[in-house]
């Protein structure tokens, strides 16, 4: 069984030789190449508290 990288390399060889690899082959190459690019996105977690009162009439933040 082939790895994803081996399939990618074989499709690239076929494409260089002029063999029609179809839309699946083109999509596979594009997906693999996009996946190899370093990600510039960062995951962040944010909490939003709406209308938080300071103190309150009984001092319990209500």
Secondary structure as GFF3:
##gff-version 3
##sequence-region A 1 62
A	DSSP	alpha_helix	4	17	.	.	.	ID=ss1
A	DSSP	alpha_helix	22	36	.	.	.	ID=ss2
###
